Amino acid sequence: MANDAVKSFVRVCRYLQEPCHVARFQNICGVKGTFTDKPGSGPPGTDCPGLRKRLHGSEVGNGAAGDASAPQLNGVQGDTTAEPDGSSSSSSPSAANVAKPLRRNSLTGDVGQEFLIHNKFLFYLFTFGTELGNEMFFIVFFPFVFWNIDALVSRRLIVVWAWNLFVGQSTKDMVRWSRPASPPVVKVEVFYNSEYSMPSTHAMTGTAIPFCLFMLTYGRWQYTFLFGLCVALSWSVLVCVSRVYMGMHSILEVITGFLYSLLILAFFHPILDKIDTFYMMDHYAPLVVIVSHVSLGLVAFSLDSWSTSRGDTAQALGTGVGIALATHVNYQLGLLLDVPLSSLPLTLPSISAGLVVCSLLRFLLGVAVLLVTRMVMKAVTIPFLCRLFGLPSDDVRQARQHMKVELPYRYIVYSVVGFNCACVVPLLFRILNLA
């Protein structure tokens, strides 16, 4: 009986992993590619999940997404549009919008190939949805929440975010499943196309952050349970579905990412208060935080070769270090002004012109400080590390593919950025009467 259940479970998983379901969903949503290849004729190892090598040097352009310098395989040629089943149908480009991925492949530099968009609303909706799971969104979101809404909530969200990225990326590098095969899948996004895909870390962060935000703020802020649940669920579903639409993940990978993040959240949520208290009060907290986060980064970087997503993981861990150190310093110096428990629950203030202007000033000034910090630290750190390890510094992209450069670079730069976000910028707001 148990054996039959396991076999049924494996069959369902294999079914949900098939790329034809991704292609069929894209077709329903109005995304079509014009393939001259037959489905499954891509590079070896891309037509099924399993081990495959990362693309390097001479392999640039041989990935599933194609090469900008080679003849377009997925561009508008002969008005022949590939269907999910591999058949072709006539399609006029004038009836659709020709589009290409917004960002190059992070490893190969490939710009991707053209595809047809027949439903612009869904294209913009899911593009927005996938951005809700990108690191760039969180780089903007966390400071805004920290400076304008609730610093305590933002601090704890960053803990969950960093751990989600670390666990998710490490799992990817151990499982080593490739992205859905193209064809039949249309690669609407190619930035992460050369990296492993099981589980979807977009689905993980896009689930953990809204649900953690909901659990941290419900009861602390005044709003109905149903409203908070609907916002969290809508955010999560939009991010998860967008990854299938973009051709980056199978249905199984997205479901796994969703459930995986809930498991991590169930573990961390009960202890977030203890973690925050440890950061504030324990005299050994700075040392423990630095050693533990650097150790996690070394583990992540040792699992496989360099990749952008692994750098993003180190960036998240570095940001977590900076926020934790700033929390400790703020508490020890009496600068940490969390709302007292007697003032709970908090109510949203009425929106006025003065409130909007003040919030925008805080945000713009704070972001300017962080951007300057990042620019200065990057300009100093990378050349220094290259000289330290005897590496040429004229090609920054190549230099950063060495763990001994990328790992300390990400940690040093984003630890300082995180520290300034939680300590220096709020202090500047007080000096300028913007707090």
CORCORNOR-V963395 format. One record per backbone hydrogen bond with DSSP energy under -0.5 kcal/mol. NH is the residue of the N-H (numbers start at 1). CO is the residue of the C=O. If there is no record, write none. Layout:
NH;CO / NH;CO
This chain:
5;1 / 6;2 / 7;3 / 8;4 / 9;5 / 10;6 / 11;7 / 12;8 / 13;9 / 14;10 / 15;11 / 16;12 / 17;13 / 18;14 / 18;15 / 21;18 / 22;18 / 23;19 / 24;20 / 25;21 / 26;22 / 27;23 / 28;24 / 29;25 / 30;27 / 31;26 / 32;30 / 32;116 / 34;74 / 35;33 / 36;73 / 40;183 / 41;38 / 46;43 / 59;56 / 60;57 / 62;59 / 66;63 / 70;67 / 77;75 / 80;77 / 81;79 / 81;89 / 82;33 / 83;87 / 86;83 / 89;81 / 91;79 / 95;92 / 96;93 / 97;117 / 98;96 / 99;115 / 105;110 / 106;191 / 109;105 / 115;99 / 116;32 / 117;97 / 118;30 / 118;116 / 123;119 / 124;120 / 125;121 / 126;122 / 127;123 / 128;124 / 129;125 / 130;126 / 131;127 / 132;128 / 133;130 / 134;131 / 138;134 / 139;135 / 140;136 / 140;137 / 141;137 / 142;138 / 144;140 / 145;141 / 146;142 / 147;143 / 148;144 / 149;145 / 150;145 / 154;150 / 155;151 / 156;152 / 157;153 / 158;154 / 159;155 / 160;156 / 161;157 / 162;158 / 163;159 / 164;160 / 165;161 / 166;162 / 167;163 / 168;164 / 169;165 / 170;166 / 171;167 / 172;168 / 173;169 / 174;170 / 174;171 / 175;171 / 176;172 / 185;181 / 187;185 / 188;186 / 188;246 / 189;246 / 190;103 / 193;190 / 195;192 / 197;177 / 199;197 / 200;253 / 201;199 / 204;200 / 205;201 / 206;202 / 207;203 / 207;204 / 208;204 / 209;205 / 211;207 / 212;208 / 213;209 / 214;210 / 215;211 / 216;212 / 217;213 / 218;214 / 219;221 / 220;217 / 221;217 / 222;346 / 223;221 / 228;224 / 229;225 / 230;226 / 231;227 / 232;228 / 233;229 / 234;230 / 235;231 / 236;232 / 237;233 / 238;234 / 239;235 / 240;236 / 241;237 / 242;238 / 243;239 / 243;240 / 244;240 / 245;241 / 246;242 / 247;244 / 248;243 / 249;243 / 251;16 / 252;16 / 254;250 / 255;251 / 256;252 / 257;253 / 258;254 / 259;255 / 260;256 / 261;257 / 262;258 / 263;259 / 264;260 / 265;261 / 266;262 / 267;263 / 268;264 / 269;265 / 270;266 / 271;268 / 272;268 / 272;269 / 275;271 / 276;272 / 277;273 / 278;274 / 279;275 / 280;276 / 281;277 / 282;278 / 285;282 / 288;284 / 289;285 / 290;286 / 291;287 / 292;288 / 293;289 / 294;290 / 295;291 / 296;292 / 297;293 / 298;294 / 299;295 / 300;296 / 301;297 / 302;298 / 303;299 / 303;300 / 311;307 / 312;308 / 313;309 / 314;310 / 315;311 / 316;312 / 317;313 / 318;314 / 319;315 / 320;316 / 321;317 / 322;318 / 323;319 / 324;320 / 325;321 / 326;322 / 327;323 / 328;324 / 329;325 / 330;326 / 331;327 / 332;328 / 333;329 / 334;331 / 335;330 / 336;330 / 337;335 / 338;336 / 343;340 / 344;341 / 346;220 / 356;352 / 357;353 / 358;354 / 359;355 / 360;356 / 361;357 / 362;358 / 363;359 / 364;360 / 365;361 / 366;362 / 367;363 / 368;364 / 369;365 / 370;366 / 371;367 / 372;368 / 373;369 / 374;370 / 375;371 / 376;372 / 377;373 / 378;374 / 379;375 / 380;376 / 381;377 / 382;378 / 384;380 / 385;381 / 386;382 / 387;383 / 388;384 / 389;385 / 390;386 / 390;387 / 391;386 / 396;394 / 399;395 / 400;396 / 401;398 / 402;399 / 403;401 / 405;402 / 406;402 / 407;403 / 408;403 / 409;405 / 410;406 / 411;407 / 412;408 / 413;409 / 414;410 / 415;411 / 416;412 / 417;413 / 418;414 / 419;415 / 420;416 / 421;417 / 422;418 / 423;419 / 424;419 / 425;420 / 427;423 / 428;424 / 429;425 / 430;426 / 431;427 / 432;428 / 433;430 / 434;429 / 435;429
